[in-house]
Amino acid sequence: MITKIELSPLKNKRYRVTMDDGEHYDFGFKDPVTGRFGDTFVDNHSLTKRENYRNRHLGNKIEKILISNLIPSPSVFSYWILWGPYTSIKKNIEFLNNEWKEKYLAKK
């Protein structure tokens, strides 16, 4: 479960999420020269750009496994938080946390 999100201290990443086990992941593009963030669904609300992003990243076999299986990784966090079903980062985190709950409670 994600317990915290903040700006990443890395010069080329946008955000850092911290998980309930203490692990953290940096994700999302930030131009190291200009400091500008990449343009994502939470920024532009473009359904077409979201679909293009999702198709492009699901076309990568490794990313598809990570995303489909909800394995914590920069790929998963970009896909579900920046390009998720909502235009709100907070709602996308809630959605992803609920998906993890369902997935892991189903195994018990």
Backbone atoms as SQL, in Angstrom:
CREATE TABLE atoms (id INTEGER PRIMARY KEY, chain TEXT, resi INTEGER, resn TEXT, atom TEXT, x REAL, y REAL, z REAL);
INSERT INTO atoms VALUES
  (1, 'A', 1, 'MET', 'N', 0.836, -1.178, 0.000),
  (2, 'A', 1, 'MET', 'CA', 0.000, 0.000, 0.000),
  (3, 'A', 1, 'MET', 'C', 0.883, 1.244, 0.000),
  (4, 'A', 2, 'ILE', 'N', 0.426, 2.252, -0.720),
  (5, 'A', 2, 'ILE', 'CA', 1.131, 3.537, -0.745),
  (6, 'A', 2, 'ILE', 'C', 0.726, 4.319, 0.501),
  (7, 'A', 3, 'THR', 'N', 1.732, 4.770, 1.233),
  (8, 'A', 3, 'THR', 'CA', 1.450, 5.550, 2.438),
  (9, 'A', 3, 'THR', 'C', 1.820, 7.018, 2.281),
  (10, 'A', 4, 'LYS', 'N', 2.637, 7.323, 1.263),
  (11, 'A', 4, 'LYS', 'CA', 3.097, 8.709, 1.110),
  (12, 'A', 4, 'LYS', 'C', 3.488, 8.961, -0.340),
  (13, 'A', 5, 'ILE', 'N', 3.198, 10.165, -0.827),
  (14, 'A', 5, 'ILE', 'CA', 3.700, 10.604, -2.125),
  (15, 'A', 5, 'ILE', 'C', 4.259, 12.005, -1.931),
  (16, 'A', 6, 'GLU', 'N', 5.403, 12.244, -2.562),
  (17, 'A', 6, 'GLU', 'CA', 6.059, 13.541, -2.469),
  (18, 'A', 6, 'GLU', 'C', 6.876, 13.769, -3.736),
  (19, 'A', 7, 'LEU', 'N', 7.345, 14.988, -3.912),
  (20, 'A', 7, 'LEU', 'CA', 8.223, 15.252, -5.046),
  (21, 'A', 7, 'LEU', 'C', 9.498, 14.453, -4.859),
  (22, 'A', 8, 'SER', 'N', 10.012, 13.920, -5.949),
  (23, 'A', 8, 'SER', 'CA', 11.229, 13.117, -5.892),
  (24, 'A', 8, 'SER', 'C', 12.453, 14.005, -5.686),
  (25, 'A', 9, 'PRO', 'N', 13.410, 13.526, -4.899),
  (26, 'A', 9, 'PRO', 'CA', 14.662, 14.261, -4.768),
  (27, 'A', 9, 'PRO', 'C', 15.591, 14.056, -5.978),
  (28, 'A', 10, 'LEU', 'N', 15.253, 13.091, -6.845),
  (29, 'A', 10, 'LEU', 'CA', 16.063, 12.845, -8.040),
  (30, 'A', 10, 'LEU', 'C', 15.766, 13.903, -9.089),
  (31, 'A', 11, 'LYS', 'N', 16.797, 14.362, -9.760),
  (32, 'A', 11, 'LYS', 'CA', 16.609, 15.488, -10.689),
  (33, 'A', 11, 'LYS', 'C', 15.836, 15.132, -11.957),
  (34, 'A', 12, 'ASN', 'N', 15.720, 13.839, -12.271),
  (35, 'A', 12, 'ASN', 'CA', 15.000, 13.463, -13.494),
  (36, 'A', 12, 'ASN', 'C', 13.696, 12.716, -13.233),
  (37, 'A', 13, 'LYS', 'N', 13.234, 12.712, -11.982),
  (38, 'A', 13, 'LYS', 'CA', 11.980, 12.035, -11.648),
  (39, 'A', 13, 'LYS', 'C', 11.014, 13.001, -10.986),
  (40, 'A', 14, 'ARG', 'N', 9.741, 12.770, -11.188),
  (41, 'A', 14, 'ARG', 'CA', 8.699, 13.680, -10.717),
  (42, 'A', 14, 'ARG', 'C', 8.267, 13.415, -9.276),
  (43, 'A', 15, 'TYR', 'N', 7.954, 12.160, -8.971),
  (44, 'A', 15, 'TYR', 'CA', 7.419, 11.813, -7.661),
  (45, 'A', 15, 'TYR', 'C', 8.178, 10.656, -7.028),
  (46, 'A', 16, 'ARG', 'N', 8.005, 10.554, -5.723),
  (47, 'A', 16, 'ARG', 'CA', 8.466, 9.405, -4.954),
  (48, 'A', 16, 'ARG', 'C', 7.286, 8.917, -4.128),
  (49, 'A', 17, 'VAL', 'N', 6.988, 7.619, -4.233),
  (50, 'A', 17, 'VAL', 'CA', 5.981, 7.024, -3.358),
  (51, 'A', 17, 'VAL', 'C', 6.708, 6.159, -2.343),
  (52, 'A', 18, 'THR', 'N', 6.157, 6.141, -1.140),
  (53, 'A', 18, 'THR', 'CA', 6.667, 5.278, -0.087),
  (54, 'A', 18, 'THR', 'C', 5.575, 4.274, 0.240),
  (55, 'A', 19, 'MET', 'N', 6.001, 3.028, 0.336),
  (56, 'A', 19, 'MET', 'CA', 5.074, 1.938, 0.605),
  (57, 'A', 19, 'MET', 'C', 5.024, 1.667, 2.101),
  (58, 'A', 20, 'ASP', 'N', 4.029, 0.898, 2.530),
  (59, 'A', 20, 'ASP', 'CA', 3.877, 0.594, 3.951),
  (60, 'A', 20, 'ASP', 'C', 5.024, -0.259, 4.507),
  (61, 'A', 21, 'ASP', 'N', 5.806, -0.888, 3.626),
  (62, 'A', 21, 'ASP', 'CA', 6.969, -1.652, 4.092),
  (63, 'A', 21, 'ASP', 'C', 8.246, -0.805, 4.122),
  (64, 'A', 22, 'GLY', 'N', 8.115, 0.496, 3.807),
  (65, 'A', 22, 'GLY', 'CA', 9.255, 1.403, 3.834),
  (66, 'A', 22, 'GLY', 'C', 9.969, 1.559, 2.502),
  (67, 'A', 23, 'GLU', 'N', 9.689, 0.684, 1.546),
  (68, 'A', 23, 'GLU', 'CA', 10.301, 0.806, 0.220),
  (69, 'A', 23, 'GLU', 'C', 9.785, 2.071, -0.459),
  (70, 'A', 24, 'HIS', 'N', 10.637, 2.674, -1.285),
  (71, 'A', 24, 'HIS', 'CA', 10.183, 3.834, -2.049),
  (72, 'A', 24, 'HIS', 'C', 10.589, 3.680, -3.511),
  (73, 'A', 25, 'TYR', 'N', 9.824, 4.347, -4.367),
  (74, 'A', 25, 'TYR', 'CA', 10.018, 4.273, -5.812),
  (75, 'A', 25, 'TYR', 'C', 9.880, 5.669, -6.386),
  (76, 'A', 26, 'ASP', 'N', 10.804, 6.035, -7.267),
  (77, 'A', 26, 'ASP', 'CA', 10.751, 7.317, -7.957),
  (78, 'A', 26, 'ASP', 'C', 10.257, 7.065, -9.376),
  (79, 'A', 27, 'PHE', 'N', 9.356, 7.910, -9.839),
  (80, 'A', 27, 'PHE', 'CA', 8.744, 7.684, -11.158),
  (81, 'A', 27, 'PHE', 'C', 8.275, 8.999, -11.752),
  (82, 'A', 28, 'GLY', 'N', 7.920, 8.943, -13.016),
  (83, 'A', 28, 'GLY', 'CA', 7.427, 10.117, -13.731),
  (84, 'A', 28, 'GLY', 'C', 8.590, 10.950, -14.234),
  (85, 'A', 29, 'PHE', 'N', 8.482, 11.424, -15.455),
  (86, 'A', 29, 'PHE', 'CA', 9.570, 12.181, -16.075),
  (87, 'A', 29, 'PHE', 'C', 9.617, 13.626, -15.581),
  (88, 'A', 30, 'LYS', 'N', 10.827, 14.065, -15.292),
  (89, 'A', 30, 'LYS', 'CA', 11.081, 15.479, -15.041),
  (90, 'A', 30, 'LYS', 'C', 12.348, 15.830, -15.807),
  (91, 'A', 31, 'ASP', 'N', 12.269, 16.859, -16.632),
  (92, 'A', 31, 'ASP', 'CA', 13.428, 17.280, -17.413),
  (93, 'A', 31, 'ASP', 'C', 14.490, 17.823, -16.459),
  (94, 'A', 32, 'PRO', 'N', 15.679, 17.214, -16.432),
  (95, 'A', 32, 'PRO', 'CA', 16.699, 17.654, -15.483),
  (96, 'A', 32, 'PRO', 'C', 17.247, 19.050, -15.772),
  (97, 'A', 33, 'VAL', 'N', 17.078, 19.537, -16.994),
  (98, 'A', 33, 'VAL', 'CA', 17.576, 20.867, -17.350),
  (99, 'A', 33, 'VAL', 'C', 16.557, 21.944, -17.001),
  (100, 'A', 34, 'THR', 'N', 15.314, 21.757, -17.441),
  (101, 'A', 34, 'THR', 'CA', 14.294, 22.788, -17.231),
  (102, 'A', 34, 'THR', 'C', 13.504, 22.598, -15.945),
  (103, 'A', 35, 'GLY', 'N', 13.502, 21.367, -15.418),
  (104, 'A', 35, 'GLY', 'CA', 12.700, 21.070, -14.239),
  (105, 'A', 35, 'GLY', 'C', 11.232, 20.857, -14.545),
  (106, 'A', 36, 'ARG', 'N', 10.874, 20.876, -15.827),
  (107, 'A', 36, 'ARG', 'CA', 9.471, 20.656, -16.221),
  (108, 'A', 36, 'ARG', 'C', 9.107, 19.189, -16.140),
  (109, 'A', 37, 'PHE', 'N', 7.857, 18.952, -15.756),
  (110, 'A', 37, 'PHE', 'CA', 7.342, 17.597, -15.685),
  (111, 'A', 37, 'PHE', 'C', 6.825, 17.156, -17.039),
  (112, 'A', 38, 'GLY', 'N', 6.800, 15.836, -17.249),
  (113, 'A', 38, 'GLY', 'CA', 6.168, 15.297, -18.441),
  (114, 'A', 38, 'GLY', 'C', 4.669, 15.572, -18.387),
  (115, 'A', 39, 'ASP', 'N', 4.043, 15.612, -19.530),
  (116, 'A', 39, 'ASP', 'CA', 2.618, 15.909, -19.645),
  (117, 'A', 39, 'ASP', 'C', 1.832, 14.608, -19.561),
  (118, 'A', 40, 'THR', 'N', 1.104, 14.393, -18.460),
  (119, 'A', 40, 'THR', 'CA', 0.404, 13.131, -18.225),
  (120, 'A', 40, 'THR', 'C', -1.103, 13.348, -18.175),
  (121, 'A', 41, 'PHE', 'N', -1.849, 12.264, -17.980),
  (122, 'A', 41, 'PHE', 'CA', -3.308, 12.351, -17.916),
  (123, 'A', 41, 'PHE', 'C', -3.775, 13.222, -16.755),
  (124, 'A', 42, 'VAL', 'N', -3.077, 13.179, -15.625),
  (125, 'A', 42, 'VAL', 'CA', -3.482, 14.030, -14.500),
  (126, 'A', 42, 'VAL', 'C', -3.224, 15.504, -14.798),
  (127, 'A', 43, 'ASP', 'N', -2.378, 15.784, -15.792),
  (128, 'A', 43, 'ASP', 'CA', -2.100, 17.166, -16.191),
  (129, 'A', 43, 'ASP', 'C', -3.031, 17.656, -17.288),
  (130, 'A', 44, 'ASN', 'N', -3.211, 16.825, -18.328),
  (131, 'A', 44, 'ASN', 'CA', -3.915, 17.293, -19.533),
  (132, 'A', 44, 'ASN', 'C', -5.305, 16.699, -19.737),
  (133, 'A', 45, 'HIS', 'N', -5.649, 15.643, -19.016),
  (134, 'A', 45, 'HIS', 'CA', -6.967, 14.998, -19.072),
  (135, 'A', 45, 'HIS', 'C', -7.328, 14.470, -20.465),
  (136, 'A', 46, 'SER', 'N', -6.317, 14.235, -21.303),
  (137, 'A', 46, 'SER', 'CA', -6.564, 13.752, -22.658),
  (138, 'A', 46, 'SER', 'C', -6.707, 12.229, -22.671),
  (139, 'A', 47, 'LEU', 'N', -7.916, 11.766, -22.983),
  (140, 'A', 47, 'LEU', 'CA', -8.162, 10.322, -23.064),
  (141, 'A', 47, 'LEU', 'C', -7.338, 9.683, -24.180),
  (142, 'A', 48, 'THR', 'N', -7.159, 10.402, -25.279),
  (143, 'A', 48, 'THR', 'CA', -6.377, 9.877, -26.398),
  (144, 'A', 48, 'THR', 'C', -4.916, 9.679, -25.990),
  (145, 'A', 49, 'LYS', 'N', -4.330, 10.664, -25.321),
  (146, 'A', 49, 'LYS', 'CA', -2.941, 10.535, -24.868),
  (147, 'A', 49, 'LYS', 'C', -2.816, 9.418, -23.836),
  (148, 'A', 50, 'ARG', 'N', -3.826, 9.273, -22.976),
  (149, 'A', 50, 'ARG', 'CA', -3.781, 8.198, -21.981),
  (150, 'A', 50, 'ARG', 'C', -3.798, 6.841, -22.669),
  (151, 'A', 51, 'GLU', 'N', -4.688, 6.666, -23.639),
  (152, 'A', 51, 'GLU', 'CA', -4.758, 5.394, -24.359),
  (153, 'A', 51, 'GLU', 'C', -3.452, 5.113, -25.101),
  (154, 'A', 52, 'ASN', 'N', -2.870, 6.129, -25.725),
  (155, 'A', 52, 'ASN', 'CA', -1.598, 5.947, -26.427),
  (156, 'A', 52, 'ASN', 'C', -0.492, 5.532, -25.459),
  (157, 'A', 53, 'TYR', 'N', -0.433, 6.202, -24.301),
  (158, 'A', 53, 'TYR', 'CA', 0.565, 5.856, -23.281),
  (159, 'A', 53, 'TYR', 'C', 0.377, 4.413, -22.833),
  (160, 'A', 54, 'ARG', 'N', -0.853, 4.069, -22.484),
  (161, 'A', 54, 'ARG', 'CA', -1.127, 2.716, -21.982),
  (162, 'A', 54, 'ARG', 'C', -0.797, 1.650, -23.024),
  (163, 'A', 55, 'ASN', 'N', -1.198, 1.859, -24.248),
  (164, 'A', 55, 'ASN', 'CA', -0.909, 0.883, -25.299),
  (165, 'A', 55, 'ASN', 'C', 0.594, 0.738, -25.516),
  (166, 'A', 56, 'ARG', 'N', 1.301, 1.850, -25.510),
  (167, 'A', 56, 'ARG', 'CA', 2.742, 1.829, -25.706),
  (168, 'A', 56, 'ARG', 'C', 3.435, 1.035, -24.589),
  (169, 'A', 57, 'HIS', 'N', 3.037, 1.260, -23.356),
  (170, 'A', 57, 'HIS', 'CA', 3.704, 0.600, -22.239),
  (171, 'A', 57, 'HIS', 'C', 3.248, -0.841, -22.041),
  (172, 'A', 58, 'LEU', 'N', 2.026, -1.153, -22.383),
  (173, 'A', 58, 'LEU', 'CA', 1.580, -2.541, -22.324),
  (174, 'A', 58, 'LEU', 'C', 2.183, -3.361, -23.463),
  (175, 'A', 59, 'GLY', 'N', 2.698, -2.682, -24.487),
  (176, 'A', 59, 'GLY', 'CA', 3.377, -3.360, -25.590),
  (177, 'A', 59, 'GLY', 'C', 4.760, -3.865, -25.206),
  (178, 'A', 60, 'ASN', 'N', 5.289, -3.365, -24.094),
  (179, 'A', 60, 'ASN', 'CA', 6.577, -3.819, -23.574),
  (180, 'A', 60, 'ASN', 'C', 6.293, -5.010, -22.651),
  (181, 'A', 61, 'LYS', 'N', 6.851, -6.178, -22.966),
  (182, 'A', 61, 'LYS', 'CA', 6.520, -7.406, -22.225),
  (183, 'A', 61, 'LYS', 'C', 6.796, -7.304, -20.732),
  (184, 'A', 62, 'ILE', 'N', 7.926, -6.730, -20.371),
  (185, 'A', 62, 'ILE', 'CA', 8.276, -6.627, -18.953),
  (186, 'A', 62, 'ILE', 'C', 7.321, -5.680, -18.235),
  (187, 'A', 63, 'GLU', 'N', 7.075, -4.518, -18.844),
  (188, 'A', 63, 'GLU', 'CA', 6.152, -3.567, -18.217),
  (189, 'A', 63, 'GLU', 'C', 4.752, -4.147, -18.103),
  (190, 'A', 64, 'LYS', 'N', 4.318, -4.892, -19.112),
  (191, 'A', 64, 'LYS', 'CA', 2.985, -5.487, -19.073),
  (192, 'A', 64, 'LYS', 'C', 2.846, -6.435, -17.882),
  (193, 'A', 65, 'ILE', 'N', 3.879, -7.232, -17.619),
  (194, 'A', 65, 'ILE', 'CA', 3.850, -8.148, -16.470),
  (195, 'A', 65, 'ILE', 'C', 3.759, -7.362, -15.170),
  (196, 'A', 66, 'LEU', 'N', 4.594, -6.324, -15.031),
  (197, 'A', 66, 'LEU', 'CA', 4.584, -5.506, -13.816),
  (198, 'A', 66, 'LEU', 'C', 3.221, -4.851, -13.605),
  (199, 'A', 67, 'ILE', 'N', 2.696, -4.241, -14.660),
  (200, 'A', 67, 'ILE', 'CA', 1.426, -3.505, -14.576),
  (201, 'A', 67, 'ILE', 'C', 0.257, -4.459, -14.328),
  (202, 'A', 68, 'SER', 'N', 0.200, -5.521, -15.088),
  (203, 'A', 68, 'SER', 'CA', -0.920, -6.468, -14.977),
  (204, 'A', 68, 'SER', 'C', -0.953, -7.167, -13.626),
  (205, 'A', 69, 'ASN', 'N', 0.211, -7.387, -13.041),
  (206, 'A', 69, 'ASN', 'CA', 0.294, -8.091, -11.759),
  (207, 'A', 69, 'ASN', 'C', 0.448, -7.152, -10.572),
  (208, 'A', 70, 'LEU', 'N', 0.364, -5.848, -10.827),
  (209, 'A', 70, 'LEU', 'CA', 0.464, -4.834, -9.773),
  (210, 'A', 70, 'LEU', 'C', 1.728, -4.992, -8.930),
  (211, 'A', 71, 'ILE', 'N', 2.845, -5.279, -9.588),
  (212, 'A', 71, 'ILE', 'CA', 4.124, -5.416, -8.901),
  (213, 'A', 71, 'ILE', 'C', 4.703, -4.020, -8.702),
  (214, 'A', 72, 'PRO', 'N', 4.899, -3.604, -7.453),
  (215, 'A', 72, 'PRO', 'CA', 5.408, -2.246, -7.211),
  (216, 'A', 72, 'PRO', 'C', 6.670, -1.963, -8.023),
  (217, 'A', 73, 'SER', 'N', 6.605, -0.903, -8.818),
  (218, 'A', 73, 'SER', 'CA', 7.701, -0.523, -9.706),
  (219, 'A', 73, 'SER', 'C', 7.383, 0.853, -10.277),
  (220, 'A', 74, 'PRO', 'N', 8.376, 1.558, -10.794),
  (221, 'A', 74, 'PRO', 'CA', 8.087, 2.837, -11.443),
  (222, 'A', 74, 'PRO', 'C', 7.051, 2.699, -12.565),
  (223, 'A', 75, 'SER', 'N', 7.087, 1.589, -13.281),
  (224, 'A', 75, 'SER', 'CA', 6.115, 1.372, -14.363),
  (225, 'A', 75, 'SER', 'C', 4.685, 1.351, -13.828),
  (226, 'A', 76, 'VAL', 'N', 4.474, 0.629, -12.750),
  (227, 'A', 76, 'VAL', 'CA', 3.138, 0.523, -12.146),
  (228, 'A', 76, 'VAL', 'C', 2.664, 1.881, -11.644),
  (229, 'A', 77, 'PHE', 'N', 3.550, 2.623, -10.994),
  (230, 'A', 77, 'PHE', 'CA', 3.139, 3.903, -10.425),
  (231, 'A', 77, 'PHE', 'C', 2.856, 4.932, -11.508),
  (232, 'A', 78, 'SER', 'N', 3.645, 4.949, -12.565),
  (233, 'A', 78, 'SER', 'CA', 3.348, 5.864, -13.670),
  (234, 'A', 78, 'SER', 'C', 2.014, 5.505, -14.312),
  (235, 'A', 79, 'TYR', 'N', 1.837, 4.215, -14.588),
  (236, 'A', 79, 'TYR', 'CA', 0.622, 3.745, -15.270),
  (237, 'A', 79, 'TYR', 'C', -0.630, 4.053, -14.467),
  (238, 'A', 80, 'TRP', 'N', -0.622, 3.726, -13.164),
  (239, 'A', 80, 'TRP', 'CA', -1.835, 3.845, -12.361),
  (240, 'A', 80, 'TRP', 'C', -2.021, 5.198, -11.687),
  (241, 'A', 81, 'ILE', 'N', -0.941, 5.925, -11.411),
  (242, 'A', 81, 'ILE', 'CA', -1.092, 7.214, -10.729),
  (243, 'A', 81, 'ILE', 'C', -1.130, 8.375, -11.720),
  (244, 'A', 82, 'LEU', 'N', -0.196, 8.416, -12.665),
  (245, 'A', 82, 'LEU', 'CA', -0.157, 9.535, -13.610),
  (246, 'A', 82, 'LEU', 'C', -1.069, 9.329, -14.816),
  (247, 'A', 83, 'TRP', 'N', -1.314, 8.070, -15.171),
  (248, 'A', 83, 'TRP', 'CA', -2.143, 7.760, -16.337),
  (249, 'A', 83, 'TRP', 'C', -3.335, 6.880, -15.949),
  (250, 'A', 84, 'GLY', 'N', -3.764, 6.963, -14.702),
  (251, 'A', 84, 'GLY', 'CA', -4.826, 6.117, -14.180),
  (252, 'A', 84, 'GLY', 'C', -6.216, 6.510, -14.629),
  (253, 'A', 85, 'PRO', 'N', -7.236, 5.927, -13.997),
  (254, 'A', 85, 'PRO', 'CA', -8.617, 6.163, -14.421),
  (255, 'A', 85, 'PRO', 'C', -9.151, 7.554, -14.071),
  (256, 'A', 86, 'TYR', 'N', -8.493, 8.245, -13.156),
  (257, 'A', 86, 'TYR', 'CA', -8.968, 9.565, -12.714),
  (258, 'A', 86, 'TYR', 'C', -7.943, 10.646, -13.044),
  (259, 'A', 87, 'THR', 'N', -8.388, 11.870, -13.073),
  (260, 'A', 87, 'THR', 'CA', -7.484, 12.995, -13.313),
  (261, 'A', 87, 'THR', 'C', -6.890, 13.514, -12.004),
  (262, 'A', 88, 'SER', 'N', -7.170, 12.838, -10.916),
  (263, 'A', 88, 'SER', 'CA', -6.682, 13.211, -9.593),
  (264, 'A', 88, 'SER', 'C', -5.657, 12.188, -9.103),
  (265, 'A', 89, 'ILE', 'N', -4.495, 12.661, -8.710),
  (266, 'A', 89, 'ILE', 'CA', -3.474, 11.766, -8.172),
  (267, 'A', 89, 'ILE', 'C', -4.003, 11.066, -6.924),
  (268, 'A', 90, 'LYS', 'N', -4.672, 11.800, -6.068),
  (269, 'A', 90, 'LYS', 'CA', -5.205, 11.221, -4.831),
  (270, 'A', 90, 'LYS', 'C', -6.186, 10.086, -5.137),
  (271, 'A', 91, 'LYS', 'N', -7.107, 10.312, -6.077),
  (272, 'A', 91, 'LYS', 'CA', -8.081, 9.268, -6.433),
  (273, 'A', 91, 'LYS', 'C', -7.394, 8.064, -7.071),
  (274, 'A', 92, 'ASN', 'N', -6.370, 8.312, -7.876),
  (275, 'A', 92, 'ASN', 'CA', -5.656, 7.204, -8.507),
  (276, 'A', 92, 'ASN', 'C', -4.896, 6.373, -7.472),
  (277, 'A', 93, 'ILE', 'N', -4.337, 7.026, -6.453),
  (278, 'A', 93, 'ILE', 'CA', -3.668, 6.278, -5.378),
  (279, 'A', 93, 'ILE', 'C', -4.691, 5.450, -4.609),
  (280, 'A', 94, 'GLU', 'N', -5.833, 6.031, -4.299),
  (281, 'A', 94, 'GLU', 'CA', -6.891, 5.284, -3.611),
  (282, 'A', 94, 'GLU', 'C', -7.321, 4.078, -4.443),
  (283, 'A', 95, 'PHE', 'N', -7.474, 4.290, -5.750),
  (284, 'A', 95, 'PHE', 'CA', -7.849, 3.207, -6.655),
  (285, 'A', 95, 'PHE', 'C', -6.807, 2.093, -6.624),
  (286, 'A', 96, 'LEU', 'N', -5.523, 2.462, -6.754),
  (287, 'A', 96, 'LEU', 'CA', -4.451, 1.459, -6.763),
  (288, 'A', 96, 'LEU', 'C', -4.375, 0.726, -5.429),
  (289, 'A', 97, 'ASN', 'N', -4.477, 1.452, -4.323),
  (290, 'A', 97, 'ASN', 'CA', -4.464, 0.790, -3.015),
  (291, 'A', 97, 'ASN', 'C', -5.623, -0.192, -2.874),
  (292, 'A', 98, 'ASN', 'N', -6.797, 0.165, -3.378),
  (293, 'A', 98, 'ASN', 'CA', -7.945, -0.749, -3.347),
  (294, 'A', 98, 'ASN', 'C', -7.711, -1.980, -4.223),
  (295, 'A', 99, 'GLU', 'N', -7.068, -1.784, -5.367),
  (296, 'A', 99, 'GLU', 'CA', -6.745, -2.923, -6.238),
  (297, 'A', 99, 'GLU', 'C', -5.810, -3.889, -5.521),
  (298, 'A', 100, 'TRP', 'N', -4.802, -3.345, -4.815),
  (299, 'A', 100, 'TRP', 'CA', -3.896, -4.205, -4.048),
  (300, 'A', 100, 'TRP', 'C', -4.638, -4.943, -2.945),
  (301, 'A', 101, 'LYS', 'N', -5.527, -4.248, -2.256),
  (302, 'A', 101, 'LYS', 'CA', -6.296, -4.904, -1.189),
  (303, 'A', 101, 'LYS', 'C', -7.076, -6.081, -1.751),
  (304, 'A', 102, 'GLU', 'N', -7.768, -5.853, -2.847),
  (305, 'A', 102, 'GLU', 'CA', -8.557, -6.927, -3.461),
  (306, 'A', 102, 'GLU', 'C', -7.678, -8.086, -3.901),
  (307, 'A', 103, 'LYS', 'N', -6.541, -7.756, -4.504),
  (308, 'A', 103, 'LYS', 'CA', -5.649, -8.805, -5.005),
  (309, 'A', 103, 'LYS', 'C', -5.081, -9.636, -3.865),
  (310, 'A', 104, 'TYR', 'N', -4.618, -8.997, -2.821),
  (311, 'A', 104, 'TYR', 'CA', -3.964, -9.722, -1.743),
  (312, 'A', 104, 'TYR', 'C', -4.948, -10.326, -0.757),
  (313, 'A', 105, 'LEU', 'N', -6.104, -9.739, -0.572),
  (314, 'A', 105, 'LEU', 'CA', -7.118, -10.367, 0.289),
  (315, 'A', 105, 'LEU', 'C', -7.701, -11.599, -0.372),
  (316, 'A', 106, 'ALA', 'N', -7.753, -11.580, -1.713),
  (317, 'A', 106, 'ALA', 'CA', -8.273, -12.724, -2.457),
  (318, 'A', 106, 'ALA', 'C', -7.371, -13.949, -2.287),
  (319, 'A', 107, 'LYS', 'N', -6.085, -13.741, -2.028),
  (320, 'A', 107, 'LYS', 'CA', -5.139, -14.847, -1.874),
  (321, 'A', 107, 'LYS', 'C', -5.231, -15.507, -0.512),
  (322, 'A', 108, 'LYS', 'N', -5.827, -14.798, 0.468),
  (323, 'A', 108, 'LYS', 'CA', -5.883, -15.345, 1.834),
  (324, 'A', 108, 'LYS', 'C', -7.043, -16.284, 2.008);
